[in-house]
Amino acid sequence: MKKLLKNKEGLIEIGFRLNGTEIKTSVKPNETLLELIRRLGYKGTKKGCDTGDCGSCTIIIDGIAKVSCLLPAFYAEGKEIITIEGLGDVSNPHPIQKAYADSGAVQCGFCIPGMIMTTKFLLDRKPKPSDSDIKHALDGNLCRCTGYVKQIEAVKIAASKINKK
Amino acid sequence: MNNIKTVYIPQNIKEFSSVFSKKSLIMAGSTYSFKSFEKDKELKEIVSINNLPLKYIKKESNNIVIGALSTFDDIENSNLCQKHFFGFLSHASSYCSSQLIRNMATLGGNIAHPNAFNIMPVVMETLNGKLKVFDGKKYKILSLSDYYNERNKVLITEAMIPLKYDKNLFYFEKISRTKTSWESYITFSFRADVKKTKINDIRLVFGSVKAVPLYSPEIEKEMVSRDIKDINVEEISKKYSDLIYSVASSHKYSEYRKEVTYNTVKGFLKKIFGR
């Protein structure tokens, strides 16, 4: 049985893979995974509602999109985690990131990392999603700027680009 | 939670039994547990059960058997759940909050933390589902109500849903501010077995009324084995509407919930009676 024990400093030691890099770190028992990720410098994952409602803290854990604000940091032990930084960057964007930018789906941008991570989860599972699949998948990612039309369009563009590859 | 000394991550039920204690917090999907206990200073141990082999959906001796760690997303997208009960289980699961929460929230957790808004207890009650639980030494099978009497002493390992209701008529609706709202004003989960002009069996369950699902064996009895032309749909609907009370008398949705119950029950009964 795996046991995570508190060390002398009152912290729990964990190990996991973050965007392909092995991480060994210590976490507070009541620290959230979102707080840990941001503390490690991956600030693309945003803190929004902190109650699992807005989706701006979405990350992919072992292939499944989840909200990191509801998870304890020690949950990461032994897991494979991908954040928005693990997909691509300005010089080398992922097709989903490019599709969001090209389709004008981004306004203030705060919710977009979460939306892109959910889109990645959706397209990995369903490469040719219907409109209703997209709406259903993105139902936990809230945007207060643009509405959702452009984002649905972005997912369709991303899907067609990825499928052409 | 800052006083946590150990986090156990058992890999199987045997390991789980060696650390199972009433004082420890059992954590699975974490949509409820972590935030609720974040400030709990008394908590010393957490048992994270995510690695237990309880994530499956299968057909077994006239039941659909769903492992307690199956998420709402697993149930929604399961071929077995889509195929049986006219997709009722999948459809109901799709009403659990958002995709991101459906990816995390487990069947076991949704039943273990009784809350008026929870979907799975309502679904289980509709389908007369039973729970297989582990008490630290042995397994036993419990009804939902028996489970709630001893829920702090046992771990749900699976839900067993009898296939004898497979060809019943079903209706599920969660009335809420938005489809992804965790909270609901009221949840309807109905099942009926109608043969020609008689009701063989019927179960009308209501969620978000009290901590556990609400249904009335008395009103159901009034309909069973009777010819549908002898059943006064308006009267039955009114009886159900009268059951829908509010915890607070000032509840602003109180009248709305009664009215929507009356209309929904009436609509369902008229539909199954072919009127």
HADDOCK unambig.tbl for C-alpha pairs under 7 A between the chains (distance, minus, plus):
assign (segid A and resid 1 and name CA) (segid B and resid 9 and name CA) 6.16 0.50 0.50
assign (segid A and resid 1 and name CA) (segid B and resid 10 and name CA) 4.98 0.50 0.50
assign (segid A and resid 1 and name CA) (segid B and resid 11 and name CA) 6.02 0.50 0.50
assign (segid A and resid 1 and name CA) (segid B and resid 15 and name CA) 6.47 0.50 0.50
assign (segid A and resid 2 and name CA) (segid B and resid 8 and name CA) 6.17 0.50 0.50
assign (segid A and resid 2 and name CA) (segid B and resid 9 and name CA) 5.02 0.50 0.50
assign (segid A and resid 2 and name CA) (segid B and resid 10 and name CA) 6.34 0.50 0.50
assign (segid A and resid 3 and name CA) (segid B and resid 6 and name CA) 6.87 0.50 0.50
assign (segid A and resid 3 and name CA) (segid B and resid 7 and name CA) 5.85 0.50 0.50
assign (segid A and resid 3 and name CA) (segid B and resid 8 and name CA) 4.74 0.50 0.50
assign (segid A and resid 3 and name CA) (segid B and resid 9 and name CA) 6.05 0.50 0.50
assign (segid A and resid 4 and name CA) (segid B and resid 6 and name CA) 5.74 0.50 0.50
assign (segid A and resid 4 and name CA) (segid B and resid 7 and name CA) 4.96 0.50 0.50
assign (segid A and resid 4 and name CA) (segid B and resid 8 and name CA) 6.37 0.50 0.50
assign (segid A and resid 5 and name CA) (segid B and resid 5 and name CA) 6.26 0.50 0.50
assign (segid A and resid 5 and name CA) (segid B and resid 6 and name CA) 4.85 0.50 0.50
assign (segid A and resid 5 and name CA) (segid B and resid 7 and name CA) 6.56 0.50 0.50
assign (segid A and resid 6 and name CA) (segid B and resid 5 and name CA) 5.51 0.50 0.50
assign (segid A and resid 6 and name CA) (segid B and resid 6 and name CA) 6.41 0.50 0.50
assign (segid A and resid 29 and name CA) (segid B and resid 1 and name CA) 6.21 0.50 0.50
assign (segid A and resid 29 and name CA) (segid B and resid 2 and name CA) 5.29 0.50 0.50
assign (segid A and resid 29 and name CA) (segid B and resid 4 and name CA) 6.27 0.50 0.50
assign (segid A and resid 30 and name CA) (segid B and resid 1 and name CA) 5.52 0.50 0.50
assign (segid A and resid 30 and name CA) (segid B and resid 2 and name CA) 5.62 0.50 0.50
assign (segid A and resid 30 and name CA) (segid B and resid 38 and name CA) 5.87 0.50 0.50
assign (segid A and resid 64 and name CA) (segid B and resid 103 and name CA) 6.87 0.50 0.50
assign (segid A and resid 65 and name CA) (segid B and resid 100 and name CA) 6.16 0.50 0.50
assign (segid A and resid 65 and name CA) (segid B and resid 103 and name CA) 6.89 0.50 0.50
assign (segid A and resid 66 and name CA) (segid B and resid 100 and name CA) 5.16 0.50 0.50
assign (segid A and resid 66 and name CA) (segid B and resid 103 and name CA) 6.47 0.50 0.50
assign (segid A and resid 66 and name CA) (segid B and resid 104 and name CA) 6.62 0.50 0.50
assign (segid A and resid 67 and name CA) (segid B and resid 100 and name CA) 6.30 0.50 0.50
assign (segid A and resid 70 and name CA) (segid B and resid 30 and name CA) 6.50 0.50 0.50
assign (segid A and resid 70 and name CA) (segid B and resid 31 and name CA) 5.92 0.50 0.50
assign (segid A and resid 70 and name CA) (segid B and resid 34 and name CA) 6.66 0.50 0.50
assign (segid A and resid 70 and name CA) (segid B and resid 35 and name CA) 6.49 0.50 0.50
assign (segid A and resid 71 and name CA) (segid B and resid 30 and name CA) 5.99 0.50 0.50
assign (segid A and resid 71 and name CA) (segid B and resid 34 and name CA) 6.68 0.50 0.50
assign (segid A and resid 72 and name CA) (segid B and resid 34 and name CA) 6.55 0.50 0.50
assign (segid A and resid 136 and name CA) (segid B and resid 99 and name CA) 6.93 0.50 0.50
assign (segid A and resid 137 and name CA) (segid B and resid 99 and name CA) 5.43 0.50 0.50
assign (segid A and resid 138 and name CA) (segid B and resid 99 and name CA) 6.94 0.50 0.50
assign (segid A and resid 139 and name CA) (segid B and resid 98 and name CA) 5.47 0.50 0.50
assign (segid A and resid 139 and name CA) (segid B and resid 99 and name CA) 6.28 0.50 0.50
assign (segid A and resid 139 and name CA) (segid B and resid 180 and name CA) 6.66 0.50 0.50
assign (segid A and resid 140 and name CA) (segid B and resid 98 and name CA) 4.51 0.50 0.50
assign (segid A and resid 140 and name CA) (segid B and resid 99 and name CA) 5.82 0.50 0.50
assign (segid A and resid 140 and name CA) (segid B and resid 100 and name CA) 5.97 0.50 0.50
assign (segid A and resid 140 and name CA) (segid B and resid 180 and name CA) 6.96 0.50 0.50
